[in-house]
Amino acid sequence: MPAVQTGYEHISLDDRKVPIIAGTTMKVVELVQEKIAYGWSAEELHFQHPSLTLGQIYSALAYYADHHDEFDGKIEKVMESVDAMRRSAGPSPLLQRLKAKGLL
């Protein structure tokens, strides 16, 4: 998969122009979503992903900081589609059984 270098030392764009951490298959947005969802610091992200260097993580976070409007828009669209899928799927059969047994 050809990659295009960016102005960020550890960030490349894949063939679909998606920013990834160079030398890995991890998308910058995946790391950013973990930071947002869990409130993790760069050090905690490094602990959770020991195969990444702190330099790679900081570079990904810097890339996000410089492109946050674009990332936030994409993340919001994904969350909206997930919510729509949840609504269309209806209640979980497991959840219904647990409620019927009085366990929830």
Backbone as a printed PyTorch tensor [residue, N CA C, xyz], in Angstrom:
tensor([[[  0.8460,  -1.1560,   0.0000],
         [  0.0000,   0.0000,   0.0000],
         [  0.9050,   1.2370,   0.0000]],

        [[  0.8570,   2.0390,  -1.0460],
         [  1.7100,   3.2190,  -1.1000],
         [  1.2590,   4.2580,  -0.0730]],

        [[  2.2150,   4.9630,   0.4510],
         [  1.9000,   5.9830,   1.4470],
         [  2.5200,   7.2980,   1.0210]],

        [[  1.8500,   8.3740,   1.3690],
         [  2.3330,   9.7130,   1.0890],
         [  2.7800,  10.3230,   2.4050]],

        [[  3.9880,  10.8330,   2.4290],
         [  4.4870,  11.4710,   3.6400],
         [  3.7700,  12.7960,   3.8550]],

        [[  3.6650,  13.1960,   5.0920],
         [  3.0710,  14.4760,   5.4600],
         [  4.1530,  15.3220,   6.1010]],

        [[  3.8000,  16.4740,   6.5800],
         [  4.7510,  17.3180,   7.2940],
         [  4.9890,  16.8470,   8.7160]],

        [[  4.3650,  15.7560,   9.1080],
         [  4.4950,  15.2030,  10.4460],
         [  5.3840,  13.9720,  10.3530]],

        [[  6.4210,  13.9390,  11.1600],
         [  7.4500,  12.9110,  11.0260],
         [  6.9020,  11.4850,  11.0090]],

        [[  5.9230,  11.1930,  11.8160],
         [  5.4440,   9.8200,  11.9560],
         [  4.0790,   9.5680,  11.3150]],

        [[  3.6000,  10.4880,  10.5040],
         [  2.2760,  10.3550,   9.9070],
         [  2.3850,  10.2920,   8.3920]],

        [[  1.6930,   9.2980,   7.8250],
         [  1.6090,   9.1450,   6.3690],
         [  0.1450,   9.0960,   5.9790]],

        [[ -0.1130,   9.3270,   4.7080],
         [ -1.4560,   9.1530,   4.1730],
         [ -1.4530,   7.8760,   3.3480]],

        [[ -2.4350,   7.0000,   3.6020],
         [ -2.4920,   5.7730,   2.8090],
         [ -3.0530,   6.0760,   1.4270]],

        [[ -3.2820,   5.0530,   0.6410],
         [ -3.7350,   5.2550,  -0.7410],
         [ -5.1230,   5.8840,  -0.8180]],

        [[ -5.8760,   5.8790,   0.2800],
         [ -7.1940,   6.5380,   0.3190],
         [ -7.1160,   7.9010,   0.9920]],

        [[ -5.8830,   8.3780,   1.2240],
         [ -5.6180,   9.6650,   1.8700],
         [ -6.0470,   9.7030,   3.3370]],

        [[ -6.0670,   8.5400,   3.9720],
         [ -6.3840,   8.4410,   5.3950],
         [ -5.0710,   8.5280,   6.1700]],

        [[ -4.9800,   9.4450,   7.1470],
         [ -3.7320,   9.5530,   7.9180],
         [ -3.5380,   8.3460,   8.8310]],

        [[ -2.3660,   7.7570,   8.7100],
         [ -1.9990,   6.6030,   9.5370],
         [ -0.6590,   6.8870,  10.2110]],

        [[ -0.3910,   6.1280,  11.2560],
         [  0.9130,   6.2290,  11.8960],
         [  1.8830,   5.4270,  11.0350]],

        [[  2.9020,   6.1080,  10.5270],
         [  3.8470,   5.5110,   9.5760],
         [  4.4320,   4.2160,  10.1200]],

        [[  4.4900,   3.2220,   9.2450],
         [  5.0480,   1.9290,   9.6230],
         [  4.0750,   1.0300,  10.3470]],

        [[  2.8340,   1.4770,  10.4910],
         [  1.8060,   0.6870,  11.1690],
         [  0.5380,   0.6960,  10.3110]],

        [[ -0.4640,   0.0070,  10.7900],
         [ -1.7710,   0.0670,  10.1300],
         [ -2.7550,   0.8930,  10.9580]],

        [[ -2.2710,   1.5070,  12.0440],
         [ -3.1620,   2.2720,  12.9170],
         [ -3.4800,   3.6310,  12.3150]],

        [[ -4.7690,   3.8940,  12.2030],
         [ -5.2310,   5.1920,  11.7280],
         [ -5.1390,   6.1890,  12.8700]],

        [[ -4.8040,   7.4130,  12.5160],
         [ -4.7280,   8.4770,  13.5190],
         [ -6.0720,   8.6200,  14.2240]],

        [[ -7.1640,   8.5110,  13.4850],
         [ -8.4930,   8.6760,  14.0790],
         [ -8.7580,   7.6270,  15.1600]],

        [[ -8.2240,   6.4290,  15.0190],
         [ -8.4260,   5.3890,  16.0380],
         [ -7.7800,   5.7920,  17.3560]],

        [[ -6.5840,   6.3230,  17.2870],
         [ -5.8860,   6.7730,  18.4890],
         [ -6.6200,   7.9630,  19.1090]],

        [[ -7.0740,   8.8770,  18.2660],
         [ -7.7970,  10.0610,  18.7340],
         [ -9.1050,   9.6530,  19.4140]],

        [[ -9.8130,   8.6860,  18.8530],
         [-11.0670,   8.2420,  19.4560],
         [-10.8240,   7.6620,  20.8460]],

        [[ -9.7310,   6.9430,  21.0270],
         [ -9.4020,   6.4170,  22.3480],
         [ -9.1070,   7.5600,  23.3150]],

        [[ -8.3630,   8.5510,  22.8510],
         [ -8.0580,   9.7010,  23.7020],
         [ -9.3440,  10.3990,  24.1220]],

        [[-10.2640,  10.6030,  23.1800],
         [-11.5190,  11.2930,  23.4810],
         [-12.3990,  10.4350,  24.3880]],

        [[-12.5650,   9.1680,  24.0390],
         [-13.4830,   8.2950,  24.7730],
         [-13.0380,   8.0490,  26.2100]],

        [[-11.7480,   7.8300,  26.4040],
         [-11.2520,   7.4440,  27.7270],
         [-10.5010,   8.5620,  28.4450]],

        [[-10.2470,   9.6630,  27.7420],
         [ -9.4930,  10.7500,  28.3600],
         [ -8.0350,  10.4160,  28.5940]],

        [[ -7.5110,   9.4830,  27.7970],
         [ -6.1400,   9.0250,  28.0000],
         [ -5.1210,  10.0670,  27.5740]],

        [[ -4.0580,  10.1610,  28.3360],
         [ -2.9110,  11.0010,  27.9920],
         [ -2.0550,  10.2600,  26.9610]],

        [[ -1.0680,  10.9630,  26.4320],
         [ -0.1440,  10.3180,  25.4960],
         [  0.5620,   9.1430,  26.1620]],

        [[  0.9030,   9.2980,  27.4220],
         [  1.5870,   8.2230,  28.1440],
         [  0.6810,   7.0110,  28.3190]],

        [[ -0.5970,   7.2500,  28.6110],
         [ -1.5340,   6.1300,  28.7470],
         [ -1.7630,   5.4620,  27.3950]],

        [[ -1.8510,   6.2540,  26.3300],
         [ -1.9820,   5.6730,  24.9890],
         [ -0.7660,   4.7950,  24.6880]],

        [[  0.4170,   5.2490,  25.1090],
         [  1.6310,   4.4620,  24.9080],
         [  1.5700,   3.1630,  25.7090]],

        [[  1.0610,   3.2390,  26.9380],
         [  0.9070,   2.0370,  27.7610],
         [ -0.0570,   1.0560,  27.0910]],

        [[ -1.1390,   1.5690,  26.5190],
         [ -2.1320,   0.7210,  25.8630],
         [ -1.6400,   0.1910,  24.5150]],

        [[ -0.7310,   0.9100,  23.8900],
         [ -0.1860,   0.5200,  22.5790],
         [  1.3430,   0.5310,  22.6500]],

        [[  1.9230,  -0.4390,  23.3330],
         [  3.3780,  -0.4210,  23.5250],
         [  4.1850,  -0.5530,  22.2380]],

        [[  3.5370,  -0.9710,  21.1610],
         [  4.2630,  -1.0660,  19.8920],
         [  4.4760,   0.3050,  19.2530]],

        [[  3.7700,   1.3180,  19.7510],
         [  3.9490,   2.6800,  19.2550],
         [  4.9290,   3.4210,  20.1590]],

        [[  5.7140,   4.2950,  19.5680],
         [  6.6010,   5.1330,  20.3650],
         [  5.8440,   6.3720,  20.8180]],

        [[  6.3490,   7.0170,  21.8540],
         [  5.7390,   8.2680,  22.2750],
         [  5.8180,   9.3110,  21.1630]],

        [[  6.8820,   9.2710,  20.3870],
         [  7.0100,  10.1920,  19.2530],
         [  5.8990,   9.9870,  18.2400]],

        [[  5.5770,   8.7300,  17.9540],
         [  4.4830,   8.4410,  17.0220],
         [  3.1550,   8.9450,  17.5820]],

        [[  2.9500,   8.7310,  18.8660],
         [  1.6910,   9.1430,  19.4960],
         [  1.5800,  10.6610,  19.5110]],

        [[  2.6250,  11.3450,  19.9290],
         [  2.5860,  12.8100,  19.9420],
         [  2.4060,  13.3680,  18.5300]],

        [[  3.0130,  12.7430,  17.5540],
         [  2.8540,  13.1920,  16.1730],
         [  1.4090,  13.0300,  15.7190]],

        [[  0.7880,  11.9010,  16.0840],
         [ -0.6200,  11.6740,  15.7430],
         [ -1.5100,  12.7080,  16.4240]],

        [[ -1.2260,  12.9980,  17.6860],
         [ -2.0260,  13.9870,  18.4090],
         [ -1.8160,  15.3950,  17.8540]],

        [[ -0.5950,  15.6970,  17.4110],
         [ -0.3350,  16.9970,  16.7860],
         [ -1.0880,  17.1030,  15.4530]],

        [[ -1.0850,  16.0060,  14.6990],
         [ -1.8180,  15.9930,  13.4250],
         [ -3.3070,  16.2440,  13.6900]],

        [[ -3.8460,  15.5820,  14.7000],
         [ -5.2390,  15.7890,  15.0710],
         [ -5.4880,  17.2430,  15.4810]],

        [[ -4.6110,  17.7930,  16.3020],
         [ -4.7920,  19.1700,  16.7710],
         [ -4.8520,  20.1540,  15.6100]],

        [[ -4.0570,  19.8890,  14.5820],
         [ -4.0320,  20.7710,  13.4160],
         [ -5.1720,  20.5120,  12.4390]],

        [[ -5.8680,  19.3870,  12.5780],
         [ -6.9570,  19.0160,  11.6540],
         [ -8.2230,  18.6200,  12.4120]],

        [[ -8.3960,  19.1500,  13.6320],
         [ -9.4840,  18.6670,  14.4960],
         [-10.8700,  18.8780,  13.9050]],

        [[-11.1060,  19.9440,  13.1720],
         [-12.4480,  20.1470,  12.5910],
         [-12.8070,  19.0130,  11.6390]],

        [[-11.8570,  18.6420,  10.8000],
         [-12.0730,  17.5420,   9.8490],
         [-12.3040,  16.2170,  10.5820]],

        [[-11.4620,  15.9310,  11.5660],
         [-11.5960,  14.6870,  12.3380],
         [-12.9010,  14.6600,  13.1140]],

        [[-13.2100,  15.7540,  13.7940],
         [-14.4230,  15.7880,  14.6120],
         [-15.6670,  15.5990,  13.7590]],

        [[-15.6710,  16.1610,  12.5520],
         [-16.8000,  15.9650,  11.6450],
         [-16.9550,  14.5120,  11.2400]],

        [[-15.8460,  13.8600,  10.9330],
         [-15.8950,  12.4480,  10.5470],
         [-16.3300,  11.5700,  11.7200]],

        [[-15.7890,  11.8550,  12.9050],
         [-16.1520,  11.0810,  14.0890],
         [-17.6390,  11.2380,  14.3720]],

        [[-18.1520,  12.4520,  14.2430],
         [-19.5760,  12.6970,  14.4940],
         [-20.4530,  11.9210,  13.5030]],

        [[-20.0570,  11.8960,  12.2330],
         [-20.8260,  11.1470,  11.2300],
         [-20.8380,   9.6530,  11.5490]],

        [[-19.7130,   9.1200,  11.9650],
         [-19.6390,   7.7010,  12.3110],
         [-20.5400,   7.4090,  13.5030]],

        [[-20.5010,   8.2690,  14.5170],
         [-21.3340,   8.0600,  15.7030],
         [-22.8210,   8.1400,  15.3520]],

        [[-23.1840,   9.0330,  14.4480],
         [-24.5780,   9.1340,  14.0160],
         [-25.0210,   7.8590,  13.3140]],

        [[-24.1510,   7.2940,  12.4730],
         [-24.5240,   6.0590,  11.7750],
         [-24.6030,   4.8820,  12.7440]],

        [[-23.7420,   4.8610,  13.7530],
         [-23.8050,   3.8060,  14.7710],
         [-25.1130,   3.9160,  15.5440]],

        [[-25.4770,   5.1320,  15.9190],
         [-26.7410,   5.3340,  16.6410],
         [-27.9230,   4.9040,  15.7850]],

        [[-27.8900,   5.2230,  14.5010],
         [-28.9800,   4.8290,  13.6040],
         [-29.0690,   3.3080,  13.5020]],

        [[-27.9340,   2.6360,  13.4250],
         [-27.9360,   1.1720,  13.3700],
         [-28.4930,   0.5780,  14.6510]],

        [[-28.1320,   1.1580,  15.7940],
         [-28.6580,   0.6700,  17.0830],
         [-30.1810,   0.8200,  17.1400]],

        [[-30.6710,   1.9670,  16.6990],
         [-32.1210,   2.1900,  16.7200],
         [-32.8350,   1.2190,  15.7880]],

        [[-32.2690,   0.9710,  14.6080],
         [-32.9250,   0.0840,  13.6500],
         [-32.8380,  -1.3870,  14.0710]],

        [[-31.8420,  -1.7330,  14.8790],
         [-31.6880,  -3.1240,  15.3200],
         [-32.7200,  -3.4980,  16.3720]],

        [[-33.2530,  -2.5240,  17.0700],
         [-34.2250,  -2.8130,  18.1140],
         [-33.5480,  -3.3270,  19.3640]],

        [[-34.3660,  -3.7220,  20.3410],
         [-33.7940,  -4.1710,  21.6090],
         [-33.0560,  -5.5040,  21.4730]],

        [[-32.0510,  -5.6570,  22.2730],
         [-31.2410,  -6.8740,  22.2820],
         [-32.0470,  -8.0340,  22.8600]],

        [[-32.0410,  -9.1920,  22.2030],
         [-32.7280, -10.3540,  22.7590],
         [-32.2000, -10.7290,  24.1450]],

        [[-30.9190, -10.6080,  24.3560],
         [-30.3450, -10.9090,  25.6700],
         [-30.8870,  -9.9330,  26.7180]],

        [[-30.9130,  -8.6670,  26.3830],
         [-31.4300,  -7.6700,  27.3040],
         [-32.8970,  -7.9480,  27.6310]],

        [[-33.6610,  -8.3320,  26.6420],
         [-35.0760,  -8.6640,  26.8770],
         [-35.2180,  -9.8580,  27.8250]],

        [[-34.3990, -10.9000,  27.6370],
         [-34.4670, -12.0800,  28.5150],
         [-34.0730, -11.7260,  29.9430]],

        [[-33.0260, -10.8950,  30.0890],
         [-32.5980, -10.4980,  31.4260],
         [-33.6760,  -9.6750,  32.1220]],

        [[-34.3250,  -8.7930,  31.3830],
         [-35.4090,  -7.9960,  31.9700],
         [-36.5830,  -8.8790,  32.3500]],

        [[-36.9020,  -9.8620,  31.4870],
         [-38.0170, -10.7800,  31.7620],
         [-37.7700, -11.5970,  33.0340]],

        [[-36.5060, -11.8930,  33.3220],
         [-36.1590, -12.6550,  34.5250],
         [-35.9850, -11.7580,  35.7410]],

        [[-36.1590, -10.4480,  35.5290],
         [-36.0140,  -9.5170,  36.6280],
         [-34.5770,  -9.2540,  37.0140]],

        [[-33.6580,  -9.5590,  36.1290],
         [-32.2340,  -9.3640,  36.4520],
         [-31.7510,  -7.9620,  36.1130]],

        [[-32.5690,  -7.2200,  35.4020],
         [-32.2430,  -5.8100,  35.0960],
         [-33.4020,  -4.9220,  35.4150]]])
